[in-house]
Amino acid sequence: METDKHIEIPPITKGLLDALNSAFPAQDFPATDSVPMLNFHYGQRSVVNFLKHHYQIQTENLINQK
């Protein structure tokens, strides 16, 4: 995931990620669902994945500090 290097993301907690995963779970859809519905879901998941990615970076930075 590429982001603007000038944007600083505030600390993200495991609790926040757990709540977002519960509120917006990854799911499979039947072929009959509309494209706008799929786009809306995948947009939500994109935000969850973005935050998850930055949580991992923040956690690694804490572990690897000298």
N, CA, C, O and CB atoms as a CASP TS submission, in Angstrom:
PFRMAT TS
TARGET T0000
AUTHOR 0000-0000-0000
METHOD Language model
MODEL 1
PARENT N/A
ATOM      1  N   MET     1       0.832  -1.181   0.000  1.00  0.00           N
ATOM      2  CA  MET     1       0.000   0.000   0.000  1.00  0.00           C
ATOM      3  C   MET     1       0.876   1.244   0.000  1.00  0.00           C
ATOM      4  O   MET     1       1.724   1.413   0.877  1.00  0.00           O
ATOM      5  CB  MET     1      -0.946  -0.002   1.206  1.00  0.00           C
ATOM      6  N   GLU     2       0.680   2.076  -0.940  1.00  0.00           N
ATOM      7  CA  GLU     2       1.459   3.302  -1.051  1.00  0.00           C
ATOM      8  C   GLU     2       0.627   4.463  -0.519  1.00  0.00           C
ATOM      9  O   GLU     2      -0.527   4.636  -0.911  1.00  0.00           O
ATOM     10  CB  GLU     2       1.896   3.559  -2.523  1.00  0.00           C
ATOM     11  N   THR     3       1.207   5.248   0.361  1.00  0.00           N
ATOM     12  CA  THR     3       0.524   6.423   0.885  1.00  0.00           C
ATOM     13  C   THR     3       1.431   7.623   0.757  1.00  0.00           C
ATOM     14  O   THR     3       2.635   7.495   0.535  1.00  0.00           O
ATOM     15  CB  THR     3       0.101   6.216   2.350  1.00  0.00           C
ATOM     16  N   ASP     4       0.839   8.783   0.898  1.00  0.00           N
ATOM     17  CA  ASP     4       1.621  10.015   0.894  1.00  0.00           C
ATOM     18  C   ASP     4       2.544   9.993   2.101  1.00  0.00           C
ATOM     19  O   ASP     4       2.082   9.841   3.232  1.00  0.00           O
ATOM     20  CB  ASP     4       0.699  11.278   0.912  1.00  0.00           C
ATOM     21  N   LYS     5       3.824  10.140   1.876  1.00  0.00           N
ATOM     22  CA  LYS     5       4.823  10.050   2.951  1.00  0.00           C
ATOM     23  C   LYS     5       4.681  11.190   3.957  1.00  0.00           C
ATOM     24  O   LYS     5       5.242  11.107   5.049  1.00  0.00           O
ATOM     25  CB  LYS     5       6.233  10.056   2.361  1.00  0.00           C
ATOM     26  N   HIS     6       3.952  12.245   3.624  1.00  0.00           N
ATOM     27  CA  HIS     6       3.826  13.406   4.491  1.00  0.00           C
ATOM     28  C   HIS     6       2.663  13.276   5.484  1.00  0.00           C
ATOM     29  O   HIS     6       2.533  14.097   6.393  1.00  0.00           O
ATOM     30  CB  HIS     6       3.646  14.651   3.651  1.00  0.00           C
ATOM     31  N   ILE     7       1.839  12.275   5.320  1.00  0.00           N
ATOM     32  CA  ILE     7       0.690  12.094   6.203  1.00  0.00           C
ATOM     33  C   ILE     7       1.101  11.204   7.368  1.00  0.00           C
ATOM     34  O   ILE     7       1.580  10.086   7.179  1.00  0.00           O
ATOM     35  CB  ILE     7      -0.518  11.481   5.435  1.00  0.00           C
ATOM     36  N   GLU     8       0.902  11.723   8.576  1.00  0.00           N
ATOM     37  CA  GLU     8       1.205  10.925   9.759  1.00  0.00           C
ATOM     38  C   GLU     8      -0.098  10.355  10.309  1.00  0.00           C
ATOM     39  O   GLU     8      -1.041  11.092  10.597  1.00  0.00           O
ATOM     40  CB  GLU     8       1.945  11.776  10.841  1.00  0.00           C
ATOM     41  N   ILE     9      -0.134   9.046  10.449  1.00  0.00           N
ATOM     42  CA  ILE     9      -1.319   8.364  10.954  1.00  0.00           C
ATOM     43  C   ILE     9      -1.222   8.312  12.477  1.00  0.00           C
ATOM     44  O   ILE     9      -0.199   7.877  13.006  1.00  0.00           O
ATOM     45  CB  ILE     9      -1.456   6.925  10.344  1.00  0.00           C
ATOM     46  N   PRO    10      -2.269   8.747  13.197  1.00  0.00           N
ATOM     47  CA  PRO    10      -2.241   8.655  14.661  1.00  0.00           C
ATOM     48  C   PRO    10      -2.168   7.193  15.104  1.00  0.00           C
ATOM     49  O   PRO    10      -2.470   6.296  14.318  1.00  0.00           O
ATOM     50  CB  PRO    10      -3.489   9.338  15.272  1.00  0.00           C
ATOM     51  N   PRO    11      -1.774   6.946  16.341  1.00  0.00           N
ATOM     52  CA  PRO    11      -1.697   5.559  16.824  1.00  0.00           C
ATOM     53  C   PRO    11      -3.029   4.814  16.644  1.00  0.00           C
ATOM     54  O   PRO    11      -4.105   5.345  16.916  1.00  0.00           O
ATOM     55  CB  PRO    11      -1.288   5.541  18.305  1.00  0.00           C
ATOM     56  N   ILE    12      -2.914   3.590  16.185  1.00  0.00           N
ATOM     57  CA  ILE    12      -4.075   2.722  15.959  1.00  0.00           C
ATOM     58  C   ILE    12      -4.002   1.598  16.982  1.00  0.00           C
ATOM     59  O   ILE    12      -2.946   0.999  17.186  1.00  0.00           O
ATOM     60  CB  ILE    12      -4.107   2.155  14.479  1.00  0.00           C
ATOM     61  N   THR    13      -5.132   1.315  17.624  1.00  0.00           N
ATOM     62  CA  THR    13      -5.147   0.265  18.644  1.00  0.00           C
ATOM     63  C   THR    13      -5.706  -1.042  18.077  1.00  0.00           C
ATOM     64  O   THR    13      -6.451  -1.051  17.096  1.00  0.00           O
ATOM     65  CB  THR    13      -5.978   0.713  19.861  1.00  0.00           C
ATOM     66  N   LYS    14      -5.328  -2.125  18.716  1.00  0.00           N
ATOM     67  CA  LYS    14      -5.866  -3.448  18.351  1.00  0.00           C
ATOM     68  C   LYS    14      -7.374  -3.465  18.565  1.00  0.00           C
ATOM     69  O   LYS    14      -8.110  -4.068  17.783  1.00  0.00           O
ATOM     70  CB  LYS    14      -5.188  -4.578  19.186  1.00  0.00           C
ATOM     71  N   GLY    15      -7.836  -2.798  19.632  1.00  0.00           N
ATOM     72  CA  GLY    15      -9.270  -2.736  19.911  1.00  0.00           C
ATOM     73  C   GLY    15     -10.051  -2.072  18.788  1.00  0.00           C
ATOM     74  O   GLY    15     -11.142  -2.519  18.433  1.00  0.00           O
ATOM     75  N   LEU    16      -9.487  -1.000  18.227  1.00  0.00           N
ATOM     76  CA  LEU    16     -10.143  -0.327  17.104  1.00  0.00           C
ATOM     77  C   LEU    16     -10.242  -1.269  15.910  1.00  0.00           C
ATOM     78  O   LEU    16     -11.297  -1.373  15.284  1.00  0.00           O
ATOM     79  CB  LEU    16      -9.377   0.955  16.713  1.00  0.00           C
ATOM     80  N   LEU    17      -9.148  -1.954  15.593  1.00  0.00           N
ATOM     81  CA  LEU    17      -9.166  -2.892  14.464  1.00  0.00           C
ATOM     82  C   LEU    17     -10.165  -4.013  14.684  1.00  0.00           C
ATOM     83  O   LEU    17     -10.884  -4.396  13.760  1.00  0.00           O
ATOM     84  CB  LEU    17      -7.777  -3.478  14.239  1.00  0.00           C
ATOM     85  N   ASP    18     -10.217  -4.545  15.903  1.00  0.00           N
ATOM     86  CA  ASP    18     -11.183  -5.610  16.209  1.00  0.00           C
ATOM     87  C   ASP    18     -12.614  -5.122  16.028  1.00  0.00           C
ATOM     88  O   ASP    18     -13.455  -5.831  15.476  1.00  0.00           O
ATOM     89  CB  ASP    18     -10.982  -6.121  17.645  1.00  0.00           C
ATOM     90  N   ALA    19     -12.887  -3.896  16.499  1.00  0.00           N
ATOM     91  CA  ALA    19     -14.237  -3.336  16.364  1.00  0.00           C
ATOM     92  C   ALA    19     -14.602  -3.125  14.897  1.00  0.00           C
ATOM     93  O   ALA    19     -15.719  -3.430  14.480  1.00  0.00           O
ATOM     94  CB  ALA    19     -14.345  -2.007  17.129  1.00  0.00           C
ATOM     95  N   LEU    20     -13.655  -2.601  14.114  1.00  0.00           N
ATOM     96  CA  LEU    20     -13.924  -2.388  12.696  1.00  0.00           C
ATOM     97  C   LEU    20     -14.110  -3.704  11.946  1.00  0.00           C
ATOM     98  O   LEU    20     -14.962  -3.798  11.061  1.00  0.00           O
ATOM     99  CB  LEU    20     -12.796  -1.593  12.068  1.00  0.00           C
ATOM    100  N   ASN    21     -13.322  -4.714  12.292  1.00  0.00           N
ATOM    101  CA  ASN    21     -13.502  -6.029  11.659  1.00  0.00           C
ATOM    102  C   ASN    21     -14.849  -6.640  12.013  1.00  0.00           C
ATOM    103  O   ASN    21     -15.440  -7.345  11.195  1.00  0.00           O
ATOM    104  CB  ASN    21     -12.379  -6.980  12.075  1.00  0.00           C
ATOM    105  N   SER    22     -15.342  -6.380  13.218  1.00  0.00           N
ATOM    106  CA  SER    22     -16.670  -6.874  13.609  1.00  0.00           C
ATOM    107  C   SER    22     -17.774  -6.099  12.895  1.00  0.00           C
ATOM    108  O   SER    22     -18.761  -6.681  12.445  1.00  0.00           O
ATOM    109  CB  SER    22     -16.856  -6.770  15.134  1.00  0.00           C
ATOM    110  N   ALA    23     -17.602  -4.787  12.795  1.00  0.00           N
ATOM    111  CA  ALA    23     -18.617  -3.948  12.169  1.00  0.00           C
ATOM    112  C   ALA    23     -18.656  -4.120  10.650  1.00  0.00           C
ATOM    113  O   ALA    23     -19.724  -4.066  10.040  1.00  0.00           O
ATOM    114  CB  ALA    23     -18.368  -2.495  12.513  1.00  0.00           C
ATOM    115  N   PHE    24     -17.485  -4.327  10.046  1.00  0.00           N
ATOM    116  CA  PHE    24     -17.379  -4.433   8.587  1.00  0.00           C
ATOM    117  C   PHE    24     -16.614  -5.695   8.215  1.00  0.00           C
ATOM    118  O   PHE    24     -15.504  -5.610   7.690  1.00  0.00           O
ATOM    119  CB  PHE    24     -16.683  -3.183   7.990  1.00  0.00           C
ATOM    120  N   PRO    25     -17.194  -6.871   8.480  1.00  0.00           N
ATOM    121  CA  PRO    25     -16.470  -8.122   8.219  1.00  0.00           C
ATOM    122  C   PRO    25     -16.295  -8.377   6.718  1.00  0.00           C
ATOM    123  O   PRO    25     -17.120  -7.977   5.896  1.00  0.00           O
ATOM    124  CB  PRO    25     -17.208  -9.301   8.862  1.00  0.00           C
ATOM    125  N   ALA    26     -15.198  -9.053   6.396  1.00  0.00           N
ATOM    126  CA  ALA    26     -15.004  -9.502   5.018  1.00  0.00           C
ATOM    127  C   ALA    26     -16.050 -10.568   4.744  1.00  0.00           C
ATOM    128  O   ALA    26     -16.309 -11.422   5.592  1.00  0.00           O
ATOM    129  CB  ALA    26     -13.544 -10.052   4.778  1.00  0.00           C
ATOM    130  N   GLN    27     -16.645 -10.523   3.579  1.00  0.00           N
ATOM    131  CA  GLN    27     -17.674 -11.508   3.266  1.00  0.00           C
ATOM    132  C   GLN    27     -17.723 -11.788   1.777  1.00  0.00           C
ATOM    133  O   GLN    27     -17.250 -10.998   0.960  1.00  0.00           O
ATOM    134  CB  GLN    27     -19.037 -11.032   3.754  1.00  0.00           C
ATOM    135  N   ASP    28     -18.300 -12.919   1.447  1.00  0.00           N
ATOM    136  CA  ASP    28     -18.519 -13.285   0.050  1.00  0.00           C
ATOM    137  C   ASP    28     -19.944 -12.877  -0.316  1.00  0.00           C
ATOM    138  O   ASP    28     -20.835 -12.875   0.534  1.00  0.00           O
ATOM    139  CB  ASP    28     -18.283 -14.827  -0.188  1.00  0.00           C
ATOM    140  N   PHE    29     -20.149 -12.538  -1.563  1.00  0.00           N
ATOM    141  CA  PHE    29     -21.455 -12.100  -2.026  1.00  0.00           C
ATOM    142  C   PHE    29     -21.953 -13.017  -3.124  1.00  0.00           C
ATOM    143  O   PHE    29     -21.157 -13.545  -3.901  1.00  0.00           O
ATOM    144  CB  PHE    29     -21.400 -10.654  -2.519  1.00  0.00           C
ATOM    145  N   PRO    30     -23.264 -13.214  -3.199  1.00  0.00           N
ATOM    146  CA  PRO    30     -23.810 -13.992  -4.320  1.00  0.00           C
ATOM    147  C   PRO    30     -23.698 -13.179  -5.610  1.00  0.00           C
ATOM    148  O   PRO    30     -23.580 -11.954  -5.578  1.00  0.00           O
ATOM    149  CB  PRO    30     -25.298 -14.390  -4.051  1.00  0.00           C
ATOM    150  N   ALA    31     -23.736 -13.867  -6.722  1.00  0.00           N
ATOM    151  CA  ALA    31     -23.600 -13.214  -8.026  1.00  0.00           C
ATOM    152  C   ALA    31     -24.744 -12.253  -8.306  1.00  0.00           C
ATOM    153  O   ALA    31     -24.651 -11.438  -9.224  1.00  0.00           O
ATOM    154  CB  ALA    31     -23.528 -14.255  -9.126  1.00  0.00           C
ATOM    155  N   THR    32     -25.816 -12.332  -7.538  1.00  0.00           N
ATOM    156  CA  THR    32     -26.986 -11.482  -7.782  1.00  0.00           C
ATOM    157  C   THR    32     -26.881 -10.102  -7.128  1.00  0.00           C
ATOM    158  O   THR    32     -27.706  -9.232  -7.409  1.00  0.00           O
ATOM    159  CB  THR    32     -28.227 -12.176  -7.281  1.00  0.00           C
ATOM    160  N   ASP    33     -25.889  -9.884  -6.267  1.00  0.00           N
ATOM    161  CA  ASP    33     -25.749  -8.576  -5.629  1.00  0.00           C
ATOM    162  C   ASP    33     -25.311  -7.527  -6.640  1.00  0.00           C
ATOM    163  O   ASP    33     -24.609  -7.828  -7.606  1.00  0.00           O
ATOM    164  CB  ASP    33     -24.746  -8.645  -4.470  1.00  0.00           C
ATOM    165  N   SER    34     -25.730  -6.310  -6.404  1.00  0.00           N
ATOM    166  CA  SER    34     -25.443  -5.226  -7.345  1.00  0.00           C
ATOM    167  C   SER    34     -23.991  -4.748  -7.224  1.00  0.00           C
ATOM    168  O   SER    34     -23.353  -4.898  -6.182  1.00  0.00           O
ATOM    169  CB  SER    34     -26.402  -4.052  -7.106  1.00  0.00           C
ATOM    170  N   VAL    35     -23.500  -4.181  -8.302  1.00  0.00           N
ATOM    171  CA  VAL    35     -22.141  -3.637  -8.312  1.00  0.00           C
ATOM    172  C   VAL    35     -21.994  -2.510  -7.296  1.00  0.00           C
ATOM    173  O   VAL    35     -20.985  -2.476  -6.592  1.00  0.00           O
ATOM    174  CB  VAL    35     -21.776  -3.133  -9.714  1.00  0.00           C
ATOM    175  N   PRO    36     -22.955  -1.576  -7.182  1.00  0.00           N
ATOM    176  CA  PRO    36     -22.804  -0.533  -6.158  1.00  0.00           C
ATOM    177  C   PRO    36     -22.705  -1.108  -4.737  1.00  0.00           C
ATOM    178  O   PRO    36     -21.963  -0.582  -3.908  1.00  0.00           O
ATOM    179  CB  PRO    36     -23.979   0.438  -6.235  1.00  0.00           C
ATOM    180  N   MET    37     -23.444  -2.176  -4.458  1.00  0.00           N
ATOM    181  CA  MET    37     -23.379  -2.802  -3.138  1.00  0.00           C
ATOM    182  C   MET    37     -21.992  -3.406  -2.906  1.00  0.00           C
ATOM    183  O   MET    37     -21.426  -3.276  -1.821  1.00  0.00           O
ATOM    184  CB  MET    37     -24.472  -3.890  -2.996  1.00  0.00           C
ATOM    185  N   LEU    38     -21.455  -4.058  -3.922  1.00  0.00           N
ATOM    186  CA  LEU    38     -20.111  -4.637  -3.823  1.00  0.00           C
ATOM    187  C   LEU    38     -19.067  -3.538  -3.649  1.00  0.00           C
ATOM    188  O   LEU    38     -18.170  -3.655  -2.814  1.00  0.00           O
ATOM    189  CB  LEU    38     -19.789  -5.483  -5.073  1.00  0.00           C
ATOM    190  N   ASN    39     -19.185  -2.479  -4.431  1.00  0.00           N
ATOM    191  CA  ASN    39     -18.234  -1.369  -4.328  1.00  0.00           C
ATOM    192  C   ASN    39     -18.262  -0.748  -2.935  1.00  0.00           C
ATOM    193  O   ASN    39     -17.212  -0.418  -2.383  1.00  0.00           O
ATOM    194  CB  ASN    39     -18.542  -0.301  -5.385  1.00  0.00           C
ATOM    195  N   PHE    40     -19.453  -0.588  -2.366  1.00  0.00           N
ATOM    196  CA  PHE    40     -19.582  -0.013  -1.031  1.00  0.00           C
ATOM    197  C   PHE    40     -18.880  -0.898  -0.007  1.00  0.00           C
ATOM    198  O   PHE    40     -18.123  -0.403   0.828  1.00  0.00           O
ATOM    199  CB  PHE    40     -21.067   0.170  -0.657  1.00  0.00           C
ATOM    200  N   HIS    41     -19.127  -2.202  -0.068  1.00  0.00           N
ATOM    201  CA  HIS    41     -18.493  -3.137   0.866  1.00  0.00           C
ATOM    202  C   HIS    41     -16.978  -3.114   0.719  1.00  0.00           C
ATOM    203  O   HIS    41     -16.258  -3.016   1.713  1.00  0.00           O
ATOM    204  CB  HIS    41     -19.019  -4.558   0.642  1.00  0.00           C
ATOM    205  N   TYR    42     -16.496  -3.203  -0.502  1.00  0.00           N
ATOM    206  CA  TYR    42     -15.045  -3.246  -0.704  1.00  0.00           C
ATOM    207  C   TYR    42     -14.381  -1.914  -0.356  1.00  0.00           C
ATOM    208  O   TYR    42     -13.203  -1.886  -0.002  1.00  0.00           O
ATOM    209  CB  TYR    42     -14.728  -3.619  -2.151  1.00  0.00           C
ATOM    210  N   GLY    43     -15.119  -0.820  -0.453  1.00  0.00           N
ATOM    211  CA  GLY    43     -14.612   0.462   0.017  1.00  0.00           C
ATOM    212  C   GLY    43     -14.424   0.455   1.525  1.00  0.00           C
ATOM    213  O   GLY    43     -13.416   0.943   2.036  1.00  0.00           O
ATOM    214  N   GLN    44     -15.406  -0.105   2.239  1.00  0.00           N
ATOM    215  CA  GLN    44     -15.288  -0.224   3.700  1.00  0.00           C
ATOM    216  C   GLN    44     -14.086  -1.090   4.058  1.00  0.00           C
ATOM    217  O   GLN    44     -13.290  -0.734   4.926  1.00  0.00           O
ATOM    218  CB  GLN    44     -16.583  -0.820   4.312  1.00  0.00           C
ATOM    219  N   ARG    45     -13.966  -2.213   3.393  1.00  0.00           N
ATOM    220  CA  ARG    45     -12.853  -3.126   3.686  1.00  0.00           C
ATOM    221  C   ARG    45     -11.511  -2.501   3.336  1.00  0.00           C
ATOM    222  O   ARG    45     -10.505  -2.786   3.985  1.00  0.00           O
ATOM    223  CB  ARG    45     -13.026  -4.437   2.921  1.00  0.00           C
ATOM    224  N   SER    46     -11.490  -1.657   2.325  1.00  0.00           N
ATOM    225  CA  SER    46     -10.261  -0.982   1.955  1.00  0.00           C
ATOM    226  C   SER    46      -9.777  -0.095   3.099  1.00  0.00           C
ATOM    227  O   SER    46      -8.578  -0.036   3.372  1.00  0.00           O
ATOM    228  CB  SER    46     -10.467  -0.155   0.681  1.00  0.00           C
ATOM    229  N   VAL    47     -10.687   0.587   3.761  1.00  0.00           N
ATOM    230  CA  VAL    47     -10.315   1.436   4.896  1.00  0.00           C
ATOM    231  C   VAL    47      -9.817   0.567   6.050  1.00  0.00           C
ATOM    232  O   VAL    47      -8.812   0.895   6.681  1.00  0.00           O
ATOM    233  CB  VAL    47     -11.520   2.310   5.351  1.00  0.00           C
ATOM    234  N   VAL    48     -10.504  -0.529   6.328  1.00  0.00           N
ATOM    235  CA  VAL    48     -10.069  -1.442   7.392  1.00  0.00           C
ATOM    236  C   VAL    48      -8.672  -1.980   7.076  1.00  0.00           C
ATOM    237  O   VAL    48      -7.810  -2.025   7.954  1.00  0.00           O
ATOM    238  CB  VAL    48     -11.080  -2.615   7.559  1.00  0.00           C
ATOM    239  N   ASN    49      -8.452  -2.381   5.839  1.00  0.00           N
ATOM    240  CA  ASN    49      -7.139  -2.911   5.447  1.00  0.00           C
ATOM    241  C   ASN    49      -6.053  -1.843   5.529  1.00  0.00           C
ATOM    242  O   ASN    49      -4.926  -2.144   5.923  1.00  0.00           O
ATOM    243  CB  ASN    49      -7.198  -3.478   4.026  1.00  0.00           C
ATOM    244  N   PHE    50      -6.369  -0.613   5.169  1.00  0.00           N
ATOM    245  CA  PHE    50      -5.427   0.501   5.270  1.00  0.00           C
ATOM    246  C   PHE    50      -5.000   0.693   6.724  1.00  0.00           C
ATOM    247  O   PHE    50      -3.811   0.826   7.016  1.00  0.00           O
ATOM    248  CB  PHE    50      -6.055   1.803   4.713  1.00  0.00           C
ATOM    249  N   LEU    51      -5.976   0.707   7.633  1.00  0.00           N
ATOM    250  CA  LEU    51      -5.664   0.887   9.054  1.00  0.00           C
ATOM    251  C   LEU    51      -4.896  -0.314   9.609  1.00  0.00           C
ATOM    252  O   LEU    51      -3.989  -0.149  10.424  1.00  0.00           O
ATOM    253  CB  LEU    51      -6.955   1.103   9.860  1.00  0.00           C
ATOM    254  N   LYS    52      -5.256  -1.507   9.171  1.00  0.00           N
ATOM    255  CA  LYS    52      -4.549  -2.715   9.603  1.00  0.00           C
ATOM    256  C   LYS    52      -3.079  -2.657   9.171  1.00  0.00           C
ATOM    257  O   LYS    52      -2.181  -3.003   9.939  1.00  0.00           O
ATOM    258  CB  LYS    52      -5.232  -3.980   9.022  1.00  0.00           C
ATOM    259  N   HIS    53      -2.855  -2.222   7.952  1.00  0.00           N
ATOM    260  CA  HIS    53      -1.493  -2.086   7.425  1.00  0.00           C
ATOM    261  C   HIS    53      -0.681  -1.100   8.278  1.00  0.00           C
ATOM    262  O   HIS    53       0.460  -1.380   8.645  1.00  0.00           O
ATOM    263  CB  HIS    53      -1.528  -1.615   5.947  1.00  0.00           C
ATOM    264  N   HIS    54      -1.273   0.034   8.582  1.00  0.00           N
ATOM    265  CA  HIS    54      -0.556   1.042   9.373  1.00  0.00           C
ATOM    266  C   HIS    54      -0.388   0.603  10.831  1.00  0.00           C
ATOM    267  O   HIS    54       0.591   0.979  11.477  1.00  0.00           O
ATOM    268  CB  HIS    54      -1.298   2.383   9.316  1.00  0.00           C
ATOM    269  N   TYR    55      -1.313  -0.171  11.345  1.00  0.00           N
ATOM    270  CA  TYR    55      -1.154  -0.740  12.686  1.00  0.00           C
ATOM    271  C   TYR    55       0.073  -1.654  12.718  1.00  0.00           C
ATOM    272  O   TYR    55       0.860  -1.610  13.663  1.00  0.00           O
ATOM    273  CB  TYR    55      -2.431  -1.525  13.107  1.00  0.00           C
ATOM    274  N   GLN    56       0.228  -2.476  11.688  1.00  0.00           N
ATOM    275  CA  GLN    56       1.384  -3.370  11.610  1.00  0.00           C
ATOM    276  C   GLN    56       2.688  -2.577  11.541  1.00  0.00           C
ATOM    277  O   GLN    56       3.671  -2.932  12.192  1.00  0.00           O
ATOM    278  CB  GLN    56       1.263  -4.293  10.388  1.00  0.00           C
ATOM    279  N   ILE    57       2.692  -1.512  10.758  1.00  0.00           N
ATOM    280  CA  ILE    57       3.886  -0.663  10.666  1.00  0.00           C
ATOM    281  C   ILE    57       4.193  -0.046  12.027  1.00  0.00           C
ATOM    282  O   ILE    57       5.344  -0.044  12.463  1.00  0.00           O
ATOM    283  CB  ILE    57       3.693   0.449   9.601  1.00  0.00           C
ATOM    284  N   GLN    58       3.172   0.477  12.697  1.00  0.00           N
ATOM    285  CA  GLN    58       3.375   1.097  14.001  1.00  0.00           C
ATOM    286  C   GLN    58       3.874   0.085  15.016  1.00  0.00           C
ATOM    287  O   GLN    58       4.756   0.393  15.817  1.00  0.00           O
ATOM    288  CB  GLN    58       2.085   1.737  14.492  1.00  0.00           C
ATOM    289  N   THR    59       3.321  -1.115  14.992  1.00  0.00           N
ATOM    290  CA  THR    59       3.726  -2.169  15.925  1.00  0.00           C
ATOM    291  C   THR    59       5.169  -2.583  15.660  1.00  0.00           C
ATOM    292  O   THR    59       5.948  -2.744  16.600  1.00  0.00           O
ATOM    293  CB  THR    59       2.788  -3.392  15.809  1.00  0.00           C
ATOM    294  N   GLU    60       5.533  -2.756  14.393  1.00  0.00           N
ATOM    295  CA  GLU    60       6.911  -3.115  14.043  1.00  0.00           C
ATOM    296  C   GLU    60       7.879  -2.022  14.475  1.00  0.00           C
ATOM    297  O   GLU    60       8.974  -2.319  14.954  1.00  0.00           O
ATOM    298  CB  GLU    60       7.037  -3.365  12.530  1.00  0.00           C
ATOM    299  N   ASN    61       7.492  -0.774  14.313  1.00  0.00           N
ATOM    300  CA  ASN    61       8.361   0.343  14.713  1.00  0.00           C
ATOM    301  C   ASN    61       8.579   0.353  16.221  1.00  0.00           C
ATOM    302  O   ASN    61       9.671   0.679  16.686  1.00  0.00           O
ATOM    303  CB  ASN    61       7.756   1.684  14.261  1.00  0.00           C
ATOM    304  N   LEU    62       7.558   0.001  16.985  1.00  0.00           N
ATOM    305  CA  LEU    62       7.708  -0.061  18.450  1.00  0.00           C
ATOM    306  C   LEU    62       8.641  -1.203  18.852  1.00  0.00           C
ATOM    307  O   LEU    62       9.470  -1.058  19.750  1.00  0.00           O
ATOM    308  CB  LEU    62       6.330  -0.240  19.130  1.00  0.00           C
ATOM    309  N   ILE    63       8.489  -2.338  18.171  1.00  0.00           N
ATOM    310  CA  ILE    63       9.302  -3.516  18.495  1.00  0.00           C
ATOM    311  C   ILE    63      10.761  -3.293  18.099  1.00  0.00           C
ATOM    312  O   ILE    63      11.674  -3.727  18.801  1.00  0.00           O
ATOM    313  CB  ILE    63       8.746  -4.768  17.788  1.00  0.00           C
ATOM    314  N   ASN    64      10.973  -2.618  16.976  1.00  0.00           N
ATOM    315  CA  ASN    64      12.327  -2.457  16.431  1.00  0.00           C
ATOM    316  C   ASN    64      13.047  -1.204  16.900  1.00  0.00           C
ATOM    317  O   ASN    64      14.150  -0.920  16.435  1.00  0.00           O
ATOM    318  CB  ASN    64      12.265  -2.445  14.947  1.00  0.00           C
ATOM    319  N   GLN    65      12.443  -0.443  17.816  1.00  0.00           N
ATOM    320  CA  GLN    65      13.119   0.750  18.319  1.00  0.00           C
ATOM    321  C   GLN    65      14.360   0.355  19.097  1.00  0.00           C
ATOM    322  O   GLN    65      14.377  -0.669  19.779  1.00  0.00           O
ATOM    323  CB  GLN    65      12.175   1.583  19.201  1.00  0.00           C
ATOM    324  N   LYS    66      15.391   1.167  18.992  1.00  0.00           N
ATOM    325  CA  LYS    66      16.646   0.879  19.714  1.00  0.00           C
ATOM    326  C   LYS    66      16.854   1.864  20.838  1.00  0.00           C
ATOM    327  O   LYS    66      17.852   1.782  21.554  1.00  0.00           O
ATOM    328  CB  LYS    66      17.849   0.918  18.761  1.00  0.00           C
TER
END
